[in-house]
Amino acid sequence: MLLTFQDRLRIPWRGGAKQITLDNVVTLAILIGTLLLTAVHFYLCLVIMLLLPLVLLYLKRLFGTIHPKTKFFTIWFFGSCVYLVALFELAVPLLEILPQENVGFVVLMTLAFLCLLKAKQRAVLNHLSALPADMNGVESGKGSKEQIVLFSDRDDSDDGATDSDSGRLACQLCRKYVPPRTYHCKVCSSCVLRQDHHNVWLNCCIGKSNHRLYLAGCLFTLLALLVFANLALTAVCHPTPIFTLYGIIVMMPDDCTDIFFQYE
């Protein structure tokens, strides 16, 4: 029954309907349910926000063991961004916010989303092919020494080894020569050019082709979160003017004792 339900769960998309797996639905349900619970009471909000990083760290270790290619964190991240914009546009009283402040927040969120989405799409450009064309002669013994190097079957702690004859770097897992500063990602099962790390929030490796886009996306996300926090708190709390910047009065929250009075 679950497999049949999962096969029928699709959304319309250009080029054909896209299938939605149950883990995607469960992730969004947990995310929205957690955010709704935090708005019930101050102490419940405090407990959930303190436990949430610990729970996510535990899930990262758990999924890294049983399901390294999970989309849980990717859906959690992009779902949080969509929920953030929807909450700001639908629930926060926009009459208390200047139009340019709202436009600035939406622009920052849009730039962050586009940069991180582009970084995820370009992640495949960092991967080296699992088997190069000159490896076809390995089984028959026709490969020359300049093209092929013999590797041991054991998995050493280092992902790259140096061939003593040619002085070139060779990956023992992919069984091919690799450029300098190339590391093998066991989650992606491929060698990654100038790999910085495997990002669980984007479910891809950050390397040569998407490192700048990833940094730009992180910067825009941080700025958007700071702007959202200030605008949201000054809209639902009692604001106090601090200073004026280019004709815009910058406000800070003064009294937030009745922030949980209205649930929405």
QUINORZI-V344914 format. One record per pair of residues at least 12 apart in sequence whose C-alpha atoms are under 8 Angstrom apart, sorted by sequence separation. I is the first residue (numbers start at 1). J is the second residue. D is the distance in whole Angstrom. If there is no record, write none. Layout:
BEGIN
I&J&D / I&J&D
END
This chain:
BEGIN
7&19&7 / 9&21&7 / 135&147&8 / 159&171&6 / 160&172&6 / 181&193&7 / 182&194&5 / 183&195&6 / 195&207&4 / 239&251&6 / 240&252&5 / 6&19&8 / 7&20&8 / 134&147&7 / 135&148&7 / 159&172&7 / 171&184&7 / 178&191&8 / 181&194&5 / 182&195&6 / 185&198&7 / 192&205&7 / 194&207&5 / 195&208&7 / 239&252&5 / 240&253&6 / 6&20&7 / 7&21&8 / 34&48&8 / 134&148&8 / 149&163&8 / 159&173&7 / 179&193&8 / 180&194&8 / 181&195&7 / 193&207&6 / 194&208&5 / 239&253&5 / 240&254&6 / 6&21&6 / 192&207&7 / 193&208&6 / 196&211&8 / 238&253&6 / 239&254&6 / 6&22&6 / 156&172&8 / 174&190&7 / 188&204&7 / 237&253&6 / 238&254&5 / 239&255&8 / 155&172&7 / 174&191&7 / 188&205&8 / 234&251&6 / 237&254&7 / 238&255&5 / 155&173&7 / 234&252&6 / 237&255&6 / 238&256&7 / 153&172&8 / 233&252&8 / 234&253&5 / 237&256&5 / 152&172&7 / 171&191&8 / 185&205&8 / 233&253&6 / 236&256&8 / 85&106&8 / 151&172&6 / 230&251&8 / 237&258&8 / 230&252&7 / 237&259&7 / 160&183&7 / 230&253&8 / 233&256&8 / 236&259&6 / 85&109&8 / 151&175&7 / 159&183&6 / 160&184&8 / 159&184&6 / 149&175&8 / 149&176&7 / 81&109&8 / 148&176&7 / 131&174&7 / 130&174&6 / 131&175&8 / 132&176&7 / 27&72&6 / 31&76&7 / 131&176&7 / 24&71&8 / 28&75&7 / 24&72&7 / 27&75&7 / 28&76&7 / 31&79&8 / 23&72&7 / 27&76&7 / 31&80&8 / 24&75&7 / 28&79&7 / 130&190&6 / 129&190&7 / 130&191&8 / 128&190&6 / 129&191&8 / 127&190&6 / 128&191&5 / 127&191&6 / 128&192&6 / 126&191&8 / 127&192&5 / 128&193&8 / 126&192&5 / 127&193&7 / 126&193&5 / 126&194&8 / 126&205&8 / 123&204&6 / 126&207&6 / 120&202&6 / 123&205&6 / 126&208&6 / 120&203&8 / 123&206&7 / 126&209&6 / 120&204&6 / 123&207&7 / 125&209&6 / 126&210&8 / 116&202&8 / 123&209&7 / 119&206&8 / 122&209&6 / 123&210&6 / 122&210&6 / 119&209&8 / 120&210&8 / 119&210&5 / 118&210&8 / 119&211&7 / 119&213&5 / 118&213&7 / 119&214&6 / 116&213&7 / 115&213&5 / 116&214&6 / 115&214&7 / 115&216&7 / 116&217&5 / 115&217&5 / 116&218&8 / 114&217&8 / 112&216&7 / 113&217&7 / 112&217&4 / 111&217&7 / 112&218&7 / 112&219&8 / 112&220&5 / 111&220&7 / 112&221&5 / 109&220&7 / 108&220&6 / 109&221&6 / 108&221&7 / 108&223&7 / 109&224&6 / 108&224&5 / 69&187&7 / 68&187&6 / 69&188&8 / 105&224&6 / 105&227&6 / 105&228&7 / 77&201&6 / 76&201&8 / 74&200&7 / 73&200&6 / 74&201&5 / 73&201&5 / 74&202&5 / 73&202&7 / 74&203&6 / 73&203&8 / 101&231&8 / 71&203&7 / 70&203&7 / 69&203&7 / 97&231&7 / 97&235&7 / 96&235&6 / 60&200&8 / 88&228&8 / 92&232&7 / 94&235&8 / 93&235&7 / 92&235&7 / 93&236&8 / 88&232&7 / 92&236&7 / 91&264&7 / 42&260&7 / 41&260&6 / 40&260&7 / 39&260&7 / 40&263&7 / 39&263&6
END
